[in-house]
Amino acid sequence: MVEVDPKLRSVAEAYGVATQYVDSQGITRYPAGETITACLKALGVDTDSAHGIDRASAAAQDRAWTQPLPPCVVVSQGQDRLVDVHVASGRPANVMVCEEGGTCHILQQVDNWEEDRLVGGAMVGRASFQLLVDLPTGYHQLILESDGTTWSTDLVVTPSTVNLSMLPDSVWGFMVQLYSLCSGDSWGFGDFHDLGQLATIAKHQWNTDFLLINPIHAGHVTIPMNPSPYYPSTRRYIDPLYIRPEDTEEYIQGFKKAHKVVDQVGQLRQQSLSEALTCPEICRDSVWAAKRQALEMIFNELVSSGASSQKRLEEFEQYVRHEGEGLVRYATWCVLTEEYSVDVNSWPEQLRDPNSVEVLSFASHHQERIRFHQWLQFIAQEQASYAASRARHEAGMAVGIISDLAVGVSHSSEEVWANPSLFAEGVTVGAPPDAYNQAGQNWSQPPWRPDRLVEQSYEPLKQMMRTIFSFSPAVRIDHILGLFRLWWIPEGMSPDQGTYVHFDHEAMVGIVALEAERSGGVVIGEDLGTLDSWVRDYLSDHGILGTSVMWFEQGEDGPLAPELWRTLCLASVTTHDLPPTLGYLEQSHVYLRSELGLLSRTLDEELLSDVHEQQHMVHFLQSHGFLAIDELEPQMTMEGLYRYLASTPAMLKCVALTDAVGEKRTQNQPGSVDEYPNWRVPLGDRFGQRILVEDIPQVELVTRIAGIMNGTV
C-alpha cells in the first residue's frame, strides 16, 4: 500500500478521484500520490503543495455553498428527494418547479437546522425544499427567488427503468462491421444501402431480428482517414463515408436528365470498387476521395438547379435549423480541417477558439463549403434512418439496427474544439491491466470532466443519445462503465499507473434512460472489464441490458451453465476485440499478441494456459450435449459453441458474421494501432477471400449456424 496524505485523500474523494480500487483479480490497489495529484490537476484542483491541498480541502467543503442553486438536479421519477438552496443569511427563499409544458408548482420548504456559513466573506444560509414525487419525466426548470432576485437551474426527472416492451422474449441476429461489407454495386466500402440489403437477406433467409453494427460516428473528412470507428471526431454526427451517392433523393429525382452527372458518378463508383477489390485491406482513403467528388457534383447540381429543387432545398434548410449551432460548428470544423489539417494545435491560434471573431470571419468566407458538409449530414441522417426502417419495417425484424456508441473521441476532434472546457487536460482514458490486456490499455482519448458535464446540465450526453436514437431503435454503449467511472492515465505515465475518476452514475444512466424513453428505444451496455459487483445489478434494475461473451462467462468450475446466464443481456460467442471463433480456436490471438509484445508471460506459458481454457470449454460442450465426443474439428467446436449460445435465456443472441462465413482474421487487436491492420480487414471466408453481400446466402456455413440458432439443426 502506498501512503497518501490523508488530506489529499479527502480532497480526491470529494472530487471523485479514487484513492483505492479493486483490480480484475480481486486485489485492492492504491494509486500513487502523483497519479491522484495529476488527476486532480486535470479537474482544475491544485494539490501540488501542502498549501494547495489545504485550499483545495476548504474549497471542496464550501463548493455547494457558493451557488444559490445546484448547477443541475437529476432525480428518478417517484424519488423522495430534497433540494438545498443557498441565500444570504436570514433572507427568505421561495422555490418552484416549472415543467416543460409550462405548468409550475410551488415547493414546500422543510426544516433545515444546519448553521449558516461564512463563504467568500459573507454569511450564507441553506434552505431545503421537498421535490414533488409525481413530476413527469422530462427536462424542467427549478427556480429560486430571494429578495427580488431570481436564479434557475435544470431539473431532470428520469424514468426509473427503460421500457423493454419492444423486445421479444429471445431473438438472435448478426454482429457486423459495416465498413467491412462490400456489394457488387457499392463503392468498395460498406454503406447504408449494403446495411439495408443485408438486413433484408438476413431476415428473409435466416429469420434474424437484428443487426448490431460498429459505431458510425463522424471521423475526419480529410485524407488520410483514421480507420478506428471507436476514435471519432464527434459522436453527434454520422460518417459521410457510409453514404451511397446514388441513393440520395437529389440524384434519384433530380438527375434523370442530367446524363453528364450520372455518367461521372458511375465512372467514379466503378473505379472505386475496382481499386477496393484489388486491395488486401479496406481502402478508406481512395473510397472517400471518389465518393466526395461524386457528392460534390450532386450538391453543386442541387444548389444550382433553382426552382426545380426548391422543395428539396427547403427540407435541407429545415434540417439545418433543427440542428442549430451544433451543426454549424461541426461543418465549420470540417472546412477548417480541409483548409489547414486535422491537428487543431497547428492552426492559427485565433482559429482554435470556436467563439473567436476569426472563426466567424472564416465561416462567412466559406459558407458554401460549410453548407456542403451540413448537407452531407442531412443525407447521412436520411440514409441511416432509411436503412433502419428497411430492417425493421420492410424486412420485418423485431429489433432492427443496433448502433454502437463509442466511449470517447480523439484529442484532435470536433467535440474537443467546439467544447474544450468539457474535456480534462493532461490525462487520457484507458483501462487497467486485466487477463486479456496484461499491460493495461491507453485509448489516447481525453475524458469528459464530471464537474463540467454537470455545469452544462449533461447537454452533451443528451444530444449524443438523442442523435443516435434518431436513426436506431436500439443502442449499444461501448464501455458503459464510463457512465460510472473512467480509468484516467496522466500524461507520461503507463496505463497501469492510472486511477478511476467517478461520475454521477444516477444522473448519467437516468438521462440515457430518459432519451431511450422519448424515442421508444432500448439500451445495451457493454459491461465487460474491471467493474464493481453491484454495477451489473444497477444496470439491470434500470432496464439496461448487459453484455455476455461466452469465453468470459465463467462459474466456479469452468464455463457457466447456460441456464445461469443473464436474461437481460446481449450474448455472443466472441467480440470484435477477439479473433473470429475459428481463428481463436487456432490460438491466433496468442501468437498475434506475442508478435506485438503484448504478453506479460512467455509465449509457451500463454499457449499452455489457452490450451487448458479450450480443453475446459470442449469438455463442457461435450458434457452438456452441445458437441459429440468425436467432433473435434474447429468448425464442429464452433457449432457446439453456438448450440451453447442458443440454449441460454439471453434476450438478444448475437452471431458474429465473421464466424458465420468462416473468417479467421481479427478485426482489432487491443494495444496496437498500425502494428496490425485494425479495422481494415474486409469480410472474407476461411481463406481470406473477400465475400460480397449478395454472395453471403451461398455460404453453406451461414445457413448451418442460422439453423443452430433457429433450433432446426
N, C-alpha and C positions, 0 to 999 in steps of 0.2 A: 504494500500500500504506500502511495506517495502522499506525504503530508502536505496538505494545503491549508493556508492561513484560514482560520475559522471565519474571519470577516469576509475574505474573498469568497469562501464557500457560500456564505449568506447572501452576498450580492449576486453570485451566479444563480442561486436558486430563485431569487426574486425576478431574474430576467430569463428564466427557463433554460439556463445552461447547465447540463448535467455534470455533477462532480463525482458521480459513480454510475455504473450501468452493469448489466449482466450480459455477457457475450453469448455466442451461439453454443458454447459448451456448458453454459450454466455457471460460469466463473464470474465473480464480481470484479470489475476492473475500475481503476481510479485514474482518470486523466491527469496529466501533469499540470502544474500551475501555469506553465507557459501556454498550454493549449487553452485553458479556461480564460486566461487574460486576453489571448488573441481573439477568442470568440466574443468576449465582452466588448472588445475594441470594435469589432465588426458591427456591434449593436450600438455603437456610439458611447460606450461606457469606459472611462479611463480608470484602469486599476493597475497601472504600471508601478505605482509607488504606494507607500503606506498612507500618505495624504490623499492620494486619489481614491484608494479603497474606502477611506472614511467619508469622503464627499459622496462617493457612489452609494454607500450604505445609507447615508442621510437622505439622498435624493430618492432612493428606492422606497423608503418609508413614507415620504411625502408625496410620491408620484400621483396617487389618486386624488390628493387634496388640492392639487394645483389647478384642477379643471372643474368648472361648475357641473358638467355632465361627463360621463364616460365618453370616449371617442366613438363608441359603438356598443350597443347592447344586443346580444343574441340569446334568445330563450327558446326552449322547446314548447310547443303548444300544450297547454294544460299544466305547465310547470309553475309551482308556487314560488315566486321569486320577489325579492326586494331589490329596489334600485336606490343607490345612495347618490345624493346631490350635495354640492358644496357652495355655500354662500357666505357673505360677510357675517361675522359672529353676531348673533342676536337678531338678524334680519329675517323676514318671512320668506317662505318658499312655497310656490304653487307649481304643481306638475300635472300635465295632461298628455294623453296619447291621441294622436290623430292618425287614423287608419289610412291606407292607400286610397280607399274610396271616398275619404273626406269626413267620415264620422269621427267625432272627438269625444274623449272620456276624461273626466277629472279623476285623478288618482287620490286614494286615501293615504294620508300621512300616518305613519305608525311611530310608536315611541322609539327614540334612539338616545341613549344616555351617554354616548361617547363624548368625552370632553373636547372643547374647542382646541384648535391647534394653531400655533404661530407658524405661518408659512409665508416666506418671502417678505417678512417684515409686517405682516398683517394677520390678525386673528381670523380664522376661518372655522365655520361650523358645519357639521354634517347633519343632513336630514334624510330619513328613509321613507320610501313610498312603496305601497303594495301594488305590483303589476296585476292587471286583470288576467285571470287564468283562462278566460273564454275568448281571448282575442283570436281572430282568424289568422291563418298563416299569411305571411307577406312581409313587405318592406314598409314599415310605418315610421312615424316621427314621434320622438319623445321631446316635449317642450317644457322648459323650466322658466318661470318668471319670478323675479325678486326686485322689489323697489323700482318697477317700471322697465327693467332690463330683461330681455328675453334671450335665451340660448336654446338651441335644438341639437338633437343628435339622432342617428338612425336607430330604430328598434326593429330588429328582425325576428319574426316569430316563425319558427321552423316546424315541419311535421315531425312527429315522434318516430315515424318509420316511413320507408319508401314502400309505396303500394306495388305489390308483386302480382297483381291480378292478371297482367298481360302475359305472364309466363305459364305455360302448361306445366304439368307435373314433372315431366322429364323429356327433354328433346336433345338432339345432337346436331352438330354442324362442323364445318371446316374452319381451321385456323389458317389464314392465308397472308402471305407477304405480298401485298398488292403490286408493289413495284416489280416483283419477280415474274409476274404473269406476262404473257405475250400472245396475241392472237394474230391471225393472218391478215387482218385489216387494221391492225394497230400501228403505232409508230415505233414499236420495239421496246415499249415500257408499259407496264400495266396501268390502265387508266379506268375512269368511271364506267366507260362502255364495257370494258372487259369484266369489271366487277358485276355489272348487271347481267351480262351474258353468263358468267359463272354461276350467279345465283339462280338463274332460270334452269341451267343444266343440272345443278346440284339438287334442286327441289324436284324437278320432273324425273330425273334419272334415279335418284337415291333417297328422295324424301327427307332431305336435310332441312333444318328450320332456322339456321343462321350461318352467317359468315363473319368470323372475327378477323378484322384486318389490322395492320400496323398503323401507327399514327400517320395522319396525312396532313399534319401541320405545315404551314408555310416555312420553307427554308430560304436560303439566299437565292436571289433571282439572277445572280451573275455566275459566270464560269471561271474556275472550277467549282462544282457544287459539292457540298458535304453530303456523303451518302447516308448518314445515320438519320433515320426517322425520329430518333429519340434526342436529337440535338438541333431543334428547330430555331427559327428566328422569332416566331411568335406562335402561341397556341390558340390565338383568337381567329386566325385566318388559315386558308387552305393552300396547299402547294399547287400552283397552277400547272405543274408538270403532269398532274393527273387528268388534265383537261383533254378531251378528244375534240380537236378543232372542227371536224366535220359535223359534230353533234350540236354545235351552237345554233340557236334559233336564227341568228344573223346569216349564217351560212346556208341553212336549210331553206329559209323563206326568202332571203334577200338576194341570193346569188344564182337563182335558177337561170338567169340570162347573163350573169357575169362570167362568161366562159373563161376569160383570162385568169381570174382569181381561182376558179375551180381547177383549172389545169395546173396552175402553180402550186396550189396546196397539194394536189395529188402527186405531183413530182417530188415535193418535199417529203411527203409521207413515205413514198416508195423508197427514196434514198435513205431515209432514217431507218426504216425497217430492215433494209438490206444490210446496212452497216451494223445494226444491232444483232442480227442473226449470225454474223461472222465474228462477233466479238465474244471471247470466252467469259467476259464479265458484263454486267449491266452498264451500258454507256449512257449515263445520265446527261453528260455534257453535250454530246452530239444530238441526242434526242431533244433536249431543251433548245438548243440552237435552232433546230429545224422547226419545232413547234412554235417558238417565239416568233420566228419570221412569218409563219402562217397566221398566227393570231394577230400580229401587227397588221397584216394585209386585211384581215377580216374587220378589225377595229377601224382602220382607216376608211374602208368602204362604208362602214356603218355611219361614221360621223360626216361623211361627205355626200351621203345619199339623200339628204334633205327630208322633204315631207314624207317620202315613201317609208322612212324608218321612224317616223315620229312616235308611234305607239311604243316601239321597242326602246327608243331613247327615253321616253317617259318612265318606262319600267326600270330602266337603269338608274335614272335620277332618283326615283323613289327609294331604291335600294341604298344609294349613296346617302340620302337624307336620313334613312333609318339607322345606318351605321354611325353616322355623325363623325365627331372628331377623331375617334379611334381609327377609322378607315383612312381619313386624310393623313394622319401621322404615318400609318403603315405605308401608304402609297408614296408619301414624300421620302420616307426612309429607303424604299426600293430605288427611287430615282437617284438619291444621294449615293447609294452603293454603286449604281451604274456609272455615275459621274466620277467617283473617287475610288473607293474599294470597300470590301466588307469589313475592314478594320476601322472602326469608328475612331480609334485613337490616332489614326493617320490623317483624319480630316482636318481642315482648318478649324481652329479652336472654337470659333463662334458657331460653327455648324454642329458641334457636339451637343449643344443645348437646344432641345426641340422648341423651346419657347422664345428663342432669340429673334431679333429683328432680321438677322441674316438668313435664318431658316425661312421666315415668312417671305423675304425677298426672293430666295431661291425658288420657293414654291410658286410664286407669282410668275416667274420666268420659265417655269416648266409645267404649266398647267395641263397641257395636252398629254404629256408623258405620265403625269400623275393620274389623269383620267384613265389612261390605258391600264395602269395597274389596279385602279379601282374596278374597271370593267372586268379584268381577269378574275377578281374575287367574286363579282356578280355571276360570272359564268361558272366558276368553280363551285359556288354555292348551289346553283341550279343543277349542275350535273351530279353533284354528290347527293342532293335531295332526290333527284330522279332515280339514281341507282338504288337508293334506299327504298323508294316507292316501288320500283320494279321488283325488288326482292320480296317485299312484304305483301304488296297488294296484287301485283301482276302474277308473280310466281306462286304466292300463297304461303311464304314462310311464316311461321308463328312468331318469330322474333325479328328476323331480317338482318340488317347490317349492325354489327357491334364494332364501334370505333374505339381506338386506343388513345388514351390521353397521356402524353409524355410527362415526366416528373419535373422537367425544367427546360431552360433554353441556354443557348450559347452566350458567352461573355459579350461577343460582338453581335448582338441581336437587336432586333427592333424593340422588343419588350424592354431591354435594359436602356436603350437610347431614349425611348419615349417616356419611361418612368424610372429614372435612375435611383431615386431615393428609396424605391421599394426593395432594392437588392442590396445585400450585405457585401461590403468590400473587404478584400484581404482573406477571403475564405472560399472554398469550393465545396460542392456536395459530393458525397460518395457513400461507401458502405464499409463497415468494419470487417476484419478478416472472418471468414467462415470456411466450412469444409470445401466449398467449390471455388472460393477465391481466397486462397490462404494468405495472400499479402494484403488483402483489402482492396477496395476499388476507389479510384478518384475519377468522377464523371466530368470533372472540369466544367461544372456549371455553377453559376452564382445563385445562392438561395434567396428566397424572399425573406425579408426581415419580419418577424412576427409582430413587432410593435407597429411598423409602418402599415402592415396589412390591416390591422385594427383601425389605425388612423384613417385609412382610406375606405373604411366600412366594408372591407372584403370585396370591394368592387372588382378588382382583377380576377378573383376566384369566380365571382358571379358571372362576369362577362365570358370567361373562358368556358364555364359549364353551359351557359346559355347558347353559345355558338355551336358547340359540339352536339348538343341535343337538338339543334335546329335541323340537322340532317341525319341524325342517327337516333333510333329509338332506345338503344342500349349503349352504355359507355363502360369500358374497362379502364380503370385508373391505374396506371403503372405505378408501382411502389406507393400504394395508398397509405403506407405507414408514414409518408410525408405529411399527411394531414395531422399526425400526432407528433412526430419528431423527425428531424433530419440529421444525418451524420455530417458535421461540419469539419473540414480539414483546413487548418490555417496554411497560408502560403508558405512554402519552404519546408513543410512537414510531410511525412509519408502518410498514407491512408490509415495505418494503424495508430497514428498519433492524434487522431481526431477525438471528438466527443459529440454527444447528441445535444441539439437545441430543440426545445419543445414549443409546440404551437397550441393554441386553444382548440383542441380537437372537437369539443362540443359545438363550437361555432363553425368550424370548418366542415365537419360532417353534416351539421344541420343545414348549412347553405347548399351543399351538394344535394341533400335530400329535398330541399325546397325547389331547386331548379329541376330536379327529376319529377317532382310532383306537378309542376307547372307544364311540363312537356309530356307528361304521361310516360316517362322513361324509366329505365332500370339501370342500376349501378352495380358494377362488378369491381371488386378491389383486389389488386394483385398483392396479397398479404403474405408473400414469401420473405425469407430472410430472417434477420435477428429481430424479434419482437417480444414485447411483454405478453404473458399468457392471457391477459384479460382483453387484449385488443380484438382478437377474432370474435369473442363473445359480444363485445360492444358493437362491432360492425353488424353482426348477425341480428342483434336485438333491434338495430335500426334499419333492417331490411336490405342491407348491402351484402351481396354475395361475395364469398371469398374465392380463392384460387387454390386448387389442389393439383399438384403434379405427382404422378404415380411414384417416381423414384424418391420423392421426398416424404411420402406418406408412410411413416414407419410406426409400428407398435413396439412393445417391449421385446418381442421375439422375432421381429422382422417386418415384412410388408403388412400394412394394416388390412384386416379382413374387410371385404367390400361392404358389408352391412354396417361397418363402423365409420364409413366415410360421411362427411357432412352432406346434408341435403342442399343447403343454401350455398352452392359453390359452382364455379366453372371448373370442371375436372378434365384433365388431359394426361396423356402418357408422357409427353415431353413438352418443351418450351423452346422459344427461339434462341435462348442462350445455351442450349444443348444441341448436339447433332441430332438429325433425324434418327429415329429408332434403329434403323439398320446400321447406321454409322456408329451409334452409341454401343450397340452390341458387339461391334468390331473394335471397340475401345479407341476410336479415332479421337475422342475428346482428350484422352490421357496423353496420347502421342503429340497432339497439337499443343496442349498446354506445356508439355516438356520442351518442345521445339521453341516455344515463345518465352521460356524461362519463367513460367507462372506457377511452378510447383515448389512447395517448401520441403517435400520429401524427394527421395530418389525416384527415378522412373520405375525401377523394379518394385519398390515399395508401393507406389501408386497403382501399378498394374495388378499387383497381388491383391490389394485392397479392392480394386474394381472387380476382379475375378470373383472374390468372395461375395461381393454385393450381388453380382449377376447370378451366382450359384444359388444364393438365398432366394432370389426372385424366381428363378426357374423351378426350384423345389416347391415354392409357394404355389406357382401356377399349376404344377402337376398335382399337388395335394388337393387343390380345390377344383380340379377337373377342367381347368382352362387350357391345359396343354397335355397332350399324351406323352407317356414316358419315352417313347421312341422318336418324338418330334423335337429334334434339337437344332434344326436348321434355323438361321436367323429369321427368315420370313415366318416360320412356324411359331417361333418365340414371340415375334411381334404380333402375330394374330392372337396368341394367347393373352398378351398384354391388353389388347383391345377387347377380348372377351371379359377380362377382369374389369376394364373400364365400364363396359356396357352393363355389368351387374351391379354397379354402385348406385346409390339413390340420388346422386347429384342431379340437380335440376337442369344443368347445361353440361353436356358431354362433348368434348372438343377433339376432333381428329385433325392432326397436322396434315395439310395437303401434301407436304413433302413425304410423310410416311405413306400416304395412300398411293403415291406414284412411284415409290421405291427410291427416292432421293437419299443420298448418304451425306452430302456436304452440309455443314452447319452454316447458318445464316450469319451468326455473330459469335465471336469469341470474346467474352468479357475480359478486360485487362489489356486489350490490344486495340490499335487504331488502324494503321496501314500495314502492320506486320502480317495481317491476314485480310483478305478482301471482304471485310464485314459489310453486310447489307448490299452486296454487289453480286450475289450468286443467283443466276436465273433459275427458274424452276426446271428441273431435269429429272430423268429417270435414274435407275440404279447405275447406269453407265455414264451419267453426267450429260447425256444428250438432251438438248432443250425440247420441252413439250409445249405445244401450243394449246391454248384454252379449248379450242374446238376438238382437239385430239384426246383430251382427258377421258372422255367416256369410253374410248377404245382401250384404255389401260385396264387389263384384267384385275390387277391388284386393287384398284379403286373400288370396283364392284364387289370384290370379296370383302374388303374392310367394311364397306357400307352394309353388306349383308350381315356381318357380325353385329354392327351397331343396331340394325333393324331387327335382329333376332331371327334371321332367316338362314343363316349359315352356321 
